[in-house]
């Protein structure tokens, strides 16, 4: 497959990110009226981005099934809401090795949190977020997730997780990142989580933070924590 140069991909990618934020903001203040102003063009660009992203990952359920284990795929995700563990430490919750059928989306992964094999607590000091320890807990039910979604023109997106709601006026959102094996780092996903298929051994992060002019580095935000010791899927 021909490689597409960065200069050809990034302009449209940035354009779609801007459209995404504008649309969410319009929805928060003007409902369907705001979306109807240029919503169709937004959807066309968003679907085009999704298509290009999937093509970059082989992009077929048949391929996903061929890499499955006994007809199932396993993926993990981290929930990073800048939660406090105590007065001196913060915590990120990782839901490890969730069992799914091929064809599941990123949203399916989040909603099937209870199927995680175990929870990995990643705890780090506020003054040194790159130095973190892990604790495994197999009592998954203790770490329940309640997700509130909204839908626009058939696209579903995350509005709230465990009481932490998007604040469009302050550009605070739940953002989704994927571990990119090709570059060895996390990449921001602009497409809705119900449009991206999960592959076997995928790793995602749901980050609650301020978007600003550009998505914060995952998984850090203002703390500049980039999971330096992390090297990819552990399963």
C-alpha atoms as a printed R data frame, in Angstrom:
    type eleno elety resid chain resno       x       y      z
1   ATOM     1    CA   UNK     A     1   0.000   0.000  0.000
2   ATOM     2    CA   UNK     A     2   1.318   3.410 -0.910
3   ATOM     3    CA   UNK     A     3   2.346   5.507  2.061
4   ATOM     4    CA   UNK     A     4   0.639   8.869  2.328
5   ATOM     5    CA   UNK     A     5   2.984  11.654  3.358
6   ATOM     6    CA   UNK     A     6   2.325  13.506  6.589
7   ATOM     7    CA   UNK     A     7   1.816  16.725  4.694
8   ATOM     8    CA   UNK     A     8  -1.125  15.168  2.817
9   ATOM     9    CA   UNK     A     9  -2.834  13.673  5.849
10  ATOM    10    CA   UNK     A    10  -2.546  16.267  8.596
11  ATOM    11    CA   UNK     A    11  -4.406  19.207  7.008
12  ATOM    12    CA   UNK     A    12  -7.646  17.253  6.568
13  ATOM    13    CA   UNK     A    13  -7.109  15.596  9.951
14  ATOM    14    CA   UNK     A    14  -6.849  18.991 11.679
15  ATOM    15    CA   UNK     A    15  -9.840  20.247  9.729
16  ATOM    16    CA   UNK     A    16 -11.948  17.361 10.992
17  ATOM    17    CA   UNK     A    17 -10.840  17.943 14.591
18  ATOM    18    CA   UNK     A    18 -11.883  21.577 14.359
19  ATOM    19    CA   UNK     A    19 -15.221  20.598 12.850
20  ATOM    20    CA   UNK     A    20 -15.779  18.065 15.601
21  ATOM    21    CA   UNK     A    21 -15.281  20.624 18.361
22  ATOM    22    CA   UNK     A    22 -17.365  23.252 16.602
23  ATOM    23    CA   UNK     A    23 -20.210  20.810 16.147
24  ATOM    24    CA   UNK     A    24 -20.177  19.718 19.786
25  ATOM    25    CA   UNK     A    25 -20.113  23.329 20.898
26  ATOM    26    CA   UNK     A    26 -22.979  24.240 18.598
27  ATOM    27    CA   UNK     A    27 -24.965  21.303 19.914
28  ATOM    28    CA   UNK     A    28 -24.432  22.492 23.459
29  ATOM    29    CA   UNK     A    29 -25.801  25.966 22.722
30  ATOM    30    CA   UNK     A    30 -28.084  25.560 19.727
31  ATOM    31    CA   UNK     A    31 -29.201  21.940 19.498
32  ATOM    32    CA   UNK     A    32 -30.203  20.609 16.109
33  ATOM    33    CA   UNK     A    33 -30.346  24.117 14.634
34  ATOM    34    CA   UNK     A    34 -26.631  24.617 15.154
35  ATOM    35    CA   UNK     A    35 -25.791  21.221 13.729
36  ATOM    36    CA   UNK     A    36 -27.905  21.725 10.635
37  ATOM    37    CA   UNK     A    37 -25.868  24.791  9.622
38  ATOM    38    CA   UNK     A    38 -23.055  22.728  8.129
39  ATOM    39    CA   UNK     A    39 -23.536  19.284  9.675
40  ATOM    40    CA   UNK     A    40 -23.652  17.370  6.405
41  ATOM    41    CA   UNK     A    41 -20.206  18.572  5.362
42  ATOM    42    CA   UNK     A    42 -18.899  17.627  8.808
43  ATOM    43    CA   UNK     A    43 -20.262  14.090  8.484
44  ATOM    44    CA   UNK     A    44 -18.738  13.652  5.042
45  ATOM    45    CA   UNK     A    45 -15.296  14.638  6.306
46  ATOM    46    CA   UNK     A    46 -15.640  12.537  9.437
47  ATOM    47    CA   UNK     A    47 -16.560   9.416  7.500
48  ATOM    48    CA   UNK     A    48 -13.678  10.058  5.107
49  ATOM    49    CA   UNK     A    49 -11.254  10.233  8.033
50  ATOM    50    CA   UNK     A    50 -12.692   7.016  9.475
51  ATOM    51    CA   UNK     A    51 -12.320   5.253  6.145
52  ATOM    52    CA   UNK     A    52  -8.678   6.299  5.778
53  ATOM    53    CA   UNK     A    53  -7.932   5.218  9.342
54  ATOM    54    CA   UNK     A    54  -9.455   1.769  8.815
55  ATOM    55    CA   UNK     A    55  -7.587   1.297  5.536
56  ATOM    56    CA   UNK     A    56  -4.388   1.918  7.444
57  ATOM    57    CA   UNK     A    57  -5.199  -1.058  9.699
58  ATOM    58    CA   UNK     A    58  -6.161  -3.587  7.002
59  ATOM    59    CA   UNK     A    59  -9.772  -2.550  7.630
60  ATOM    60    CA   UNK     A    60 -11.896  -5.700  7.502
61  ATOM    61    CA   UNK     A    61 -13.746  -7.918  9.971
62  ATOM    62    CA   UNK     A    62 -12.292 -10.922  8.141
63  ATOM    63    CA   UNK     A    63  -8.797  -9.737  8.997
64  ATOM    64    CA   UNK     A    64  -9.756  -9.128 12.623
65  ATOM    65    CA   UNK     A    65 -11.261 -12.606 12.864
66  ATOM    66    CA   UNK     A    66  -8.097 -14.115 11.369
67  ATOM    67    CA   UNK     A    67  -6.077 -12.622 14.245
68  ATOM    68    CA   UNK     A    68  -8.584 -13.605 16.925
69  ATOM    69    CA   UNK     A    69  -8.023 -16.236 19.605
70  ATOM    70    CA   UNK     A    70 -10.668 -18.951 19.397
71  ATOM    71    CA   UNK     A    71 -13.093 -16.561 17.736
72  ATOM    72    CA   UNK     A    72 -12.580 -13.793 20.289
73  ATOM    73    CA   UNK     A    73 -10.407 -10.691 20.478
74  ATOM    74    CA   UNK     A    74  -8.915  -9.155 23.613
75  ATOM    75    CA   UNK     A    75  -8.341  -5.456 24.188
76  ATOM    76    CA   UNK     A    76  -7.654  -3.127 27.110
77  ATOM    77    CA   UNK     A    77  -8.322   0.480 27.951
78  ATOM    78    CA   UNK     A    78  -7.310   3.047 30.533
79  ATOM    79    CA   UNK     A    79  -9.706   5.496 32.172
80  ATOM    80    CA   UNK     A    80  -7.757   8.663 32.931
81  ATOM    81    CA   UNK     A    81  -9.833  11.378 34.601
82  ATOM    82    CA   UNK     A    82  -7.006  12.879 36.675
83  ATOM    83    CA   UNK     A    83  -8.507  11.182 39.721
84  ATOM    84    CA   UNK     A    84  -6.857  11.512 43.131
85  ATOM    85    CA   UNK     A    85  -5.614   8.378 44.904
86  ATOM    86    CA   UNK     A    86  -4.709  10.389 47.986
87  ATOM    87    CA   UNK     A    87  -3.386  13.861 48.748
88  ATOM    88    CA   UNK     A    88  -0.040  13.178 47.088
89  ATOM    89    CA   UNK     A    89  -0.856  10.667 44.340
90  ATOM    90    CA   UNK     A    90  -3.119  10.344 41.292
91  ATOM    91    CA   UNK     A    91  -4.537   7.176 39.733
92  ATOM    92    CA   UNK     A    92  -5.467   5.785 36.312
93  ATOM    93    CA   UNK     A    93  -7.664   2.679 36.025
94  ATOM    94    CA   UNK     A    94  -6.814   0.122 33.344
95  ATOM    95    CA   UNK     A    95  -9.400  -2.494 32.339
96  ATOM    96    CA   UNK     A    96  -7.298  -5.355 31.070
97  ATOM    97    CA   UNK     A    97  -7.952  -8.081 28.487
98  ATOM    98    CA   UNK     A    98 -11.640  -7.471 27.761
99  ATOM    99    CA   UNK     A    99 -13.114 -10.339 25.730
100 ATOM   100    CA   UNK     A   100 -15.045  -9.275 22.612
101 ATOM   101    CA   UNK     A   101 -16.314 -10.691 19.348
102 ATOM   102    CA   UNK     A   102 -14.676  -9.509 16.099
103 ATOM   103    CA   UNK     A   103 -16.576  -6.502 14.781
104 ATOM   104    CA   UNK     A   104 -16.794  -4.784 18.179
105 ATOM   105    CA   UNK     A   105 -16.183  -1.039 18.223
106 ATOM   106    CA   UNK     A   106 -14.297   1.171 20.662
107 ATOM   107    CA   UNK     A   107 -17.628   2.078 22.233
108 ATOM   108    CA   UNK     A   108 -18.425  -1.621 22.676
109 ATOM   109    CA   UNK     A   109 -15.082  -2.010 24.425
110 ATOM   110    CA   UNK     A   110 -15.935   0.736 26.910
111 ATOM   111    CA   UNK     A   111 -19.440  -0.578 27.549
112 ATOM   112    CA   UNK     A   112 -18.094  -4.101 28.190
113 ATOM   113    CA   UNK     A   113 -15.781  -2.982 30.998
114 ATOM   114    CA   UNK     A   114 -17.210  -5.708 33.280
115 ATOM   115    CA   UNK     A   115 -15.660  -8.391 31.042
116 ATOM   116    CA   UNK     A   116 -12.135  -7.274 31.945
117 ATOM   117    CA   UNK     A   117  -9.878 -10.011 33.293
118 ATOM   118    CA   UNK     A   118  -8.638  -7.647 36.000
119 ATOM   119    CA   UNK     A   119  -8.127  -3.971 36.840
120 ATOM   120    CA   UNK     A   120  -4.644  -2.515 36.848
121 ATOM   121    CA   UNK     A   121  -4.322   0.539 39.094
122 ATOM   122    CA   UNK     A   122  -1.558   2.833 37.905
123 ATOM   123    CA   UNK     A   123  -0.635   5.186 40.738
124 ATOM   124    CA   UNK     A   124   1.776   8.084 40.388
125 ATOM   125    CA   UNK     A   125   2.925  11.056 42.529
126 ATOM   126    CA   UNK     A   126   1.542  14.432 41.524
127 ATOM   127    CA   UNK     A   127   5.022  15.972 41.413
128 ATOM   128    CA   UNK     A   128   6.518  13.160 39.283
129 ATOM   129    CA   UNK     A   129   3.860  11.589 37.049
130 ATOM   130    CA   UNK     A   130   6.373   9.604 34.984
131 ATOM   131    CA   UNK     A   131   7.181   7.450 38.039
132 ATOM   132    CA   UNK     A   132   4.225   5.138 38.578
133 ATOM   133    CA   UNK     A   133   3.534   1.774 40.176
134 ATOM   134    CA   UNK     A   134   0.882  -0.806 39.340
135 ATOM   135    CA   UNK     A   135  -1.506  -2.803 41.521
136 ATOM   136    CA   UNK     A   136  -3.687  -5.587 40.089
137 ATOM   137    CA   UNK     A   137  -7.212  -6.151 41.393
138 ATOM   138    CA   UNK     A   138  -9.348  -9.033 40.097
139 ATOM   139    CA   UNK     A   139 -12.535  -7.729 41.703
140 ATOM   140    CA   UNK     A   140 -13.582  -5.931 38.525
141 ATOM   141    CA   UNK     A   141 -17.103  -5.133 39.785
142 ATOM   142    CA   UNK     A   142 -15.619  -2.617 42.246
143 ATOM   143    CA   UNK     A   143 -14.680  -0.359 39.330
144 ATOM   144    CA   UNK     A   144 -18.005   0.085 37.566
145 ATOM   145    CA   UNK     A   145 -18.365   2.535 34.685
146 ATOM   146    CA   UNK     A   146 -21.515   4.472 33.883
147 ATOM   147    CA   UNK     A   147 -21.493   5.979 30.399
148 ATOM   148    CA   UNK     A   148 -23.901   8.588 29.026
149 ATOM   149    CA   UNK     A   149 -23.990   8.959 25.251
150 ATOM   150    CA   UNK     A   150 -25.601  11.328 22.811
151 ATOM   151    CA   UNK     A   151 -26.340  10.814 19.131
152 ATOM   152    CA   UNK     A   152 -26.256  13.176 16.181
153 ATOM   153    CA   UNK     A   153 -27.264  12.017 12.697
154 ATOM   154    CA   UNK     A   154 -26.512   8.400 13.608
155 ATOM   155    CA   UNK     A   155 -23.144   9.148 15.237
156 ATOM   156    CA   UNK     A   156 -22.815   8.366 18.943
157 ATOM   157    CA   UNK     A   157 -20.306  10.124 21.147
158 ATOM   158    CA   UNK     A   158 -19.438  10.155 24.854
159 ATOM   159    CA   UNK     A   159 -21.056  12.884 26.943
160 ATOM   160    CA   UNK     A   160 -20.348  11.691 30.479
161 ATOM   161    CA   UNK     A   161 -18.414   8.941 32.259
162 ATOM   162    CA   UNK     A   162 -19.031   8.407 35.966
163 ATOM   163    CA   UNK     A   163 -20.474  11.871 36.444
164 ATOM   164    CA   UNK     A   164 -17.662  13.681 34.618
165 ATOM   165    CA   UNK     A   165 -19.408  15.491 31.798
166 ATOM   166    CA   UNK     A   166 -18.152  17.260 28.681
167 ATOM   167    CA   UNK     A   167 -17.982  21.039 29.132
168 ATOM   168    CA   UNK     A   168 -17.927  22.426 25.566
169 ATOM   169    CA   UNK     A   169 -17.725  26.033 26.746
170 ATOM   170    CA   UNK     A   170 -14.392  25.262 28.440
171 ATOM   171    CA   UNK     A   171 -13.261  22.778 25.744
172 ATOM   172    CA   UNK     A   172 -13.188  19.947 28.288
173 ATOM   173    CA   UNK     A   173 -14.049  16.608 26.717
174 ATOM   174    CA   UNK     A   174 -13.660  12.868 26.945
175 ATOM   175    CA   UNK     A   175 -11.036  12.119 24.304
176 ATOM   176    CA   UNK     A   176 -10.020   8.727 22.930
177 ATOM   177    CA   UNK     A   177  -6.495   7.574 22.103
178 ATOM   178    CA   UNK     A   178  -5.173   4.346 20.584
179 ATOM   179    CA   UNK     A   179  -1.780   2.705 20.975
180 ATOM   180    CA   UNK     A   180  -0.247   2.843 17.479
181 ATOM   181    CA   UNK     A   181   2.110  -0.098 17.023
182 ATOM   182    CA   UNK     A   182   3.725   1.519 13.984
183 ATOM   183    CA   UNK     A   183   4.996   4.590 15.833
184 ATOM   184    CA   UNK     A   184   5.150   3.118 19.341
185 ATOM   185    CA   UNK     A   185   2.909   5.766 20.882
186 ATOM   186    CA   UNK     A   186  -0.665   6.824 21.521
187 ATOM   187    CA   UNK     A   187  -2.614   8.626 18.795
188 ATOM   188    CA   UNK     A   188  -5.717  10.765 19.178
189 ATOM   189    CA   UNK     A   189  -8.868   9.443 17.467
190 ATOM   190    CA   UNK     A   190 -11.118  12.065 15.908
191 ATOM   191    CA   UNK     A   191 -13.799   9.666 14.674
192 ATOM   192    CA   UNK     A   192 -16.715   8.675 16.952
193 ATOM   193    CA   UNK     A   193 -15.962   5.607 19.128
194 ATOM   194    CA   UNK     A   194 -18.787   3.637 17.482
195 ATOM   195    CA   UNK     A   195 -17.098   3.934 14.065
196 ATOM   196    CA   UNK     A   196 -13.677   2.466 14.894
197 ATOM   197    CA   UNK     A   197 -13.309  -1.319 15.024
198 ATOM   198    CA   UNK     A   198 -11.259  -2.894 17.802
199 ATOM   199    CA   UNK     A   199  -8.422  -5.200 16.771
200 ATOM   200    CA   UNK     A   200  -6.954  -8.034 18.814
201 ATOM   201    CA   UNK     A   201  -4.565  -6.737 21.508
202 ATOM   202    CA   UNK     A   202  -5.567  -3.102 20.982
203 ATOM   203    CA   UNK     A   203  -4.988  -0.618 23.808
204 ATOM   204    CA   UNK     A   204  -7.015   2.588 24.232
205 ATOM   205    CA   UNK     A   205  -7.176   5.450 26.690
206 ATOM   206    CA   UNK     A   206 -10.255   7.523 27.520
207 ATOM   207    CA   UNK     A   207  -8.846  10.835 28.721
208 ATOM   208    CA   UNK     A   208 -10.890  13.583 30.396
209 ATOM   209    CA   UNK     A   209  -9.046  16.825 29.882
210 ATOM   210    CA   UNK     A   210  -9.000  20.214 28.198
211 ATOM   211    CA   UNK     A   211  -8.692  19.996 24.430
212 ATOM   212    CA   UNK     A   212  -7.210  23.441 23.891
213 ATOM   213    CA   UNK     A   213  -5.820  24.243 20.437
214 ATOM   214    CA   UNK     A   214  -4.789  20.617 19.957
215 ATOM   215    CA   UNK     A   215  -5.428  17.372 21.876
216 ATOM   216    CA   UNK     A   216  -3.084  16.951 24.869
217 ATOM   217    CA   UNK     A   217  -0.383  14.325 24.683
218 ATOM   218    CA   UNK     A   218  -1.687  11.008 25.884
219 ATOM   219    CA   UNK     A   219  -1.983  10.349 28.561
220 ATOM   220    CA   UNK     A   220  -0.954  13.470 30.278
221 ATOM   221    CA   UNK     A   221  -2.834  16.689 29.731
222 ATOM   222    CA   UNK     A   222  -1.387  19.438 31.895
223 ATOM   223    CA   UNK     A   223   0.714  16.912 33.831
224 ATOM   224    CA   UNK     A   224   2.761  16.004 30.727
225 ATOM   225    CA   UNK     A   225   2.634  12.308 31.545
226 ATOM   226    CA   UNK     A   226   3.258  10.256 28.429
227 ATOM   227    CA   UNK     A   227   3.462   6.743 29.892
228 ATOM   228    CA   UNK     A   228   7.186   6.739 29.268
229 ATOM   229    CA   UNK     A   229   7.756   3.132 30.487
230 ATOM   230    CA   UNK     A   230   4.861   1.779 28.410
231 ATOM   231    CA   UNK     A   231   5.907  -0.311 25.400
232 ATOM   232    CA   UNK     A   232   2.655  -1.765 24.085
233 ATOM   233    CA   UNK     A   233   0.185  -4.600 24.682
234 ATOM   234    CA   UNK     A   234   1.114  -6.965 27.503
235 ATOM   235    CA   UNK     A   235  -1.073  -9.932 26.583
